[in-house]
């Protein structure tokens, strides 16, 4: 009898942990939606990313933010944005090219927002063409704001917004009233089978024209996943290469290192710092972790849809 009670208690504990994890992920999604509404994301064309000849194409301009603090720099190369890690108000330069120092008052569009287990990532594009000894063009910046995981798991906007406002503030100058994130919309019924027009080589615009706006869009380096009910579309270099019709959820991958604080790269692109929890579509990835003073750690990772796994790296000096 005692053994049965112990087993029941263990199973209940597992269920509670699982429910808490799902609740935290839902609240982080609420934070992401709130940030996208607050900043009114700018939609950039493929030309801005170097896929076509026109490098000044902005498909839809969103809100403008003004830089409030010195110490940041930007990159003229969209594929190597200047990255900064911001912890407790202090910025540390990360990967990417740091071509142009940015003055206080510099204006930016926000073209992407991502909320992870302990980080809020803002992808920025300057609202003007910048000239320097390295060349001229818009500059690209990625800011990684780190928070205690509980702040994001509980959707604590009262902690998130002020930390971001120390560095960037909407051009209107007025801080919006903090509101609880709107509840996630009820799931819609699955759409009919995808049209025959989904063929390799299609652009993102062509996919969206055929399928409508995706439920979720995730990009790592040259890869982009567009999630729809019942399928996931994979783009590489802006072109459709595969369609996964399994409709299974992404995998949850915990990435940890000894010591903590290593930069995590997927297929050569920075995604977070350890410890972190990533949601990845099924596939095979090249994972590497880098920390100054330690040897780079590399592995090939195969991810199955809907799975949960942990990647541990012991870094050597």
C-alpha positions in Angstrom: 0.0 0.0 0.0 2.8 2.4 0.9 4.5 1.7 -2.4 1.3 2.4 -4.3 0.9 5.7 -2.5 4.5 6.6 -3.3 4.0 5.8 -7.0 0.8 7.9 -7.1 2.5 10.8 -5.4 5.4 10.6 -7.9 3.0 10.6 -10.9 1.1 13.5 -9.4 4.4 15.4 -9.0 5.3 14.7 -12.6 1.9 15.9 -13.8 2.2 19.1 -11.8 5.7 19.8 -13.2 4.5 19.2 -16.7 1.5 21.4 -16.2 3.7 24.2 -14.8 6.0 24.0 -17.7 3.2 24.3 -20.2 1.7 27.2 -18.3 5.1 29.0 -18.3 5.4 28.5 -22.1 1.9 29.9 -22.6 2.7 33.0 -20.5 6.0 33.5 -22.3 4.0 33.4 -25.6 1.7 36.1 -24.0 4.8 38.3 -23.3 5.9 37.9 -26.9 2.5 38.9 -28.2 2.4 41.9 -25.9 5.9 43.1 -27.1 4.9 42.7 -30.8 1.7 44.8 -30.2 3.7 47.4 -28.2 6.4 47.8 -30.8 4.3 47.3 -34.0 6.8 45.1 -35.9 8.2 46.2 -39.2 7.9 43.7 -42.0 11.1 43.6 -44.1 11.4 42.3 -47.6 13.9 39.7 -48.7 16.0 42.4 -50.3 16.9 43.7 -46.8 18.4 40.3 -46.0 20.4 40.1 -49.2 18.2 37.6 -51.1 17.4 40.1 -53.9 19.1 43.1 -55.4 17.0 45.8 -53.7 18.4 46.3 -50.2 16.0 49.0 -49.2 12.7 47.2 -49.3 10.5 47.5 -46.3 7.2 45.8 -46.9 5.4 47.4 -44.0 6.9 50.0 -41.6 6.0 49.7 -37.9 6.7 51.7 -34.8 10.0 53.5 -34.3 12.1 53.3 -31.1 14.7 55.8 -29.9 18.0 54.7 -28.3 18.4 56.1 -24.8 21.9 54.9 -23.8 25.3 54.9 -25.4 27.6 51.9 -25.7 25.9 50.0 -28.5 27.1 49.5 -32.1 25.5 48.2 -35.3 26.5 46.0 -38.3 26.1 46.8 -41.9 25.8 43.1 -42.7 22.2 41.7 -42.1 23.7 38.2 -41.8 26.0 39.3 -38.9 24.0 41.7 -36.7 25.9 43.3 -33.8 24.7 41.3 -30.8 24.6 42.5 -27.2 23.8 40.6 -24.0 22.1 42.9 -21.4 22.0 41.8 -17.8 20.8 44.0 -15.0 21.1 47.1 -17.2 24.7 46.4 -18.3 25.5 45.6 -22.0 28.2 43.2 -23.1 29.1 42.9 -26.8 28.6 39.5 -28.3 29.0 38.0 -31.8 28.5 39.7 -35.1 30.1 42.7 -36.7 30.3 46.0 -34.8 30.9 48.4 -37.6 29.2 51.6 -36.5 29.0 53.2 -33.0 25.4 54.2 -32.3 24.6 57.6 -30.8 21.9 58.3 -28.2 18.7 59.2 -30.1 19.4 56.8 -33.0 16.0 55.6 -34.4 15.2 51.9 -35.0 12.5 49.7 -36.4 11.8 46.4 -34.6 11.6 43.6 -37.1 11.5 40.5 -34.8 10.8 39.6 -31.2 11.6 36.3 -29.5 10.9 35.3 -25.8 12.8 32.3 -24.4 12.9 30.7 -21.0 15.2 33.6 -19.6 15.7 36.0 -22.5 13.8 38.5 -24.6 15.5 39.1 -28.0 14.8 42.2 -30.1 15.9 42.4 -33.7 16.5 46.0 -34.7 17.0 47.8 -38.0 18.0 51.5 -38.2 15.4 53.8 -39.6 18.1 55.6 -41.7 21.0 54.8 -43.9 24.3 55.1 -42.0 27.6 56.0 -43.7 31.0 55.0 -42.3 34.4 53.9 -43.3 33.0 50.3 -43.6 30.4 51.4 -46.2 26.8 52.7 -46.0 23.4 51.2 -45.4 21.0 50.5 -42.6 22.5 48.9 -39.5 21.4 45.7 -37.8 21.4 45.0 -34.0 20.2 42.1 -31.9 19.6 42.8 -28.2 19.3 39.9 -25.7 17.7 41.0 -22.5 18.1 38.4 -19.7 15.6 38.0 -16.9 15.0 35.6 -14.0 13.0 32.7 -15.6 10.1 33.3 -13.2 9.6 36.8 -14.6 8.9 35.5 -18.1 7.1 32.3 -16.9 4.7 34.6 -15.0 4.4 37.2 -17.8 5.6 39.9 -15.4 5.4 42.9 -17.8 6.0 45.3 -14.9 9.5 43.9 -14.8 10.1 43.3 -18.5 9.0 46.7 -19.9 11.1 48.9 -17.6 14.2 46.9 -18.3 13.7 47.3 -22.1 12.8 51.0 -21.6 16.2 51.7 -20.1 17.6 51.2 -23.6 14.8 51.8 -26.1 11.6 53.8 -25.9 8.8 54.1 -28.5 9.1 57.3 -30.5 5.8 58.6 -29.2 7.6 59.1 -25.9 4.6 57.9 -23.8 4.9 54.6 -22.1 1.7 52.5 -22.7 -0.3 51.5 -19.6 0.8 48.1 -18.5 -1.9 45.6 -19.1 -2.2 41.9 -18.6 -1.6 40.1 -21.9 -4.7 39.2 -23.8 -5.6 35.5 -23.5 -4.5 33.3 -26.4 -7.2 33.0 -29.0 -9.1 29.7 -29.2 -7.6 27.2 -31.6 -9.1 27.3 -35.1 -10.2 24.1 -36.8 -7.6 22.7 -39.2 -7.7 24.2 -42.7 -8.2 22.0 -45.7 -5.3 20.2 -47.3 -2.6 22.5 -48.6 -2.9 23.6 -52.2 -0.8 22.0 -54.9 1.0 25.3 -55.3 3.3 24.5 -52.3 6.3 23.4 -54.3 10.1 23.6 -53.7 11.6 27.0 -54.5 8.6 29.1 -53.5 9.3 32.3 -51.6 7.9 33.1 -48.2 5.5 35.6 -49.8 4.3 33.0 -52.1 3.7 30.5 -49.3 1.8 33.1 -47.3 -0.3 34.0 -50.3 -1.3 30.4 -50.7 -1.7 29.5 -47.0 -2.3 32.7 -45.2 -0.4 34.2 -42.3 1.4 31.5 -40.3 0.4 30.7 -36.7 4.1 31.0 -35.7 7.3 31.9 -37.5 10.8 30.9 -36.2 14.1 31.7 -37.8 17.6 30.4 -37.1 20.3 31.6 -39.5 19.3 30.8 -43.0 16.4 28.6 -41.9 12.8 29.7 -41.3 9.9 27.6 -40.1 6.3 28.7 -40.9 3.8 26.8 -38.7 0.3 26.1 -39.8 -2.4 23.8 -38.3 -1.4 20.4 -39.5 1.9 21.3 -41.3 5.2 23.1 -41.0 6.9 24.8 -44.0 10.7 24.9 -44.0 12.4 27.7 -45.9 16.2 27.9 -46.5 17.7 31.1 -47.8 14.1 32.3 -48.2 13.0 29.4 -50.5 10.7 26.5 -49.6 12.7 23.3 -49.3 10.3 20.9 -47.4 6.8 20.6 -46.0 6.2 18.5 -42.9 2.5 17.4 -42.8 2.8 15.4 -39.6 1.2 18.2 -37.5 3.2 17.2 -34.5 4.4 19.8 -31.9 8.0 21.0 -31.8 10.6 19.4 -29.5 11.6 21.1 -26.2 15.4 21.0 -25.9 17.2 22.1 -22.7 20.7 23.3 -23.3 23.1 23.5 -20.3 26.8 23.9 -20.0 29.5 23.7 -17.3 30.2 26.5 -16.6 27.1 28.4 -17.4 26.9 31.4 -19.8 28.1 29.8 -23.0 26.7 31.1 -26.3 24.7 28.5 -28.1 24.7 28.3 -31.9 22.5 26.2 -34.2 23.8 25.7 -37.7 26.2 28.6 -37.0 23.6 31.1 -35.8 23.5 32.4 -32.2 20.2 31.5 -30.5 20.7 31.9 -26.7 23.1 31.5 -23.8 23.1 28.6 -21.4 21.1 27.5 -19.5 18.2 27.8 -22.0 15.2 26.0 -23.3 14.6 25.9 -27.0 11.5 24.9 -29.0 12.8 23.3 -32.3 11.0 21.7 -35.2 12.0 18.1 -36.1 15.3 17.9 -37.9 19.0 17.6 -37.6 21.1 20.5 -36.3 24.8 21.3 -35.7 25.0 22.5 -32.1 28.0 24.4 -30.8 28.7 26.2 -27.6 31.4 28.9 -27.1 32.7 30.7 -24.0 35.8 32.9 -23.9 38.8 30.9 -22.4 37.3 27.5 -23.3 37.4 25.2 -26.3 34.4 25.2 -28.6 32.0 22.3 -28.0 30.3 20.8 -31.1 27.8 18.0 -31.7 25.2 16.9 -34.2 21.7 16.9 -32.7 18.8 14.9 -34.2 15.4 16.2 -32.9 12.2 14.2 -33.1 8.9 16.0 -33.2 7.2 16.4 -29.8 10.2 15.1 -27.9 11.9 16.5 -24.8 15.6 16.2 -24.4 18.6 17.8 -22.7 22.0 18.7 -24.2 24.8 19.0 -21.7 28.2 20.3 -22.5 31.3 20.2 -20.2 33.6 22.9 -21.6 37.4 22.4 -21.5 39.9 25.2 -21.1 
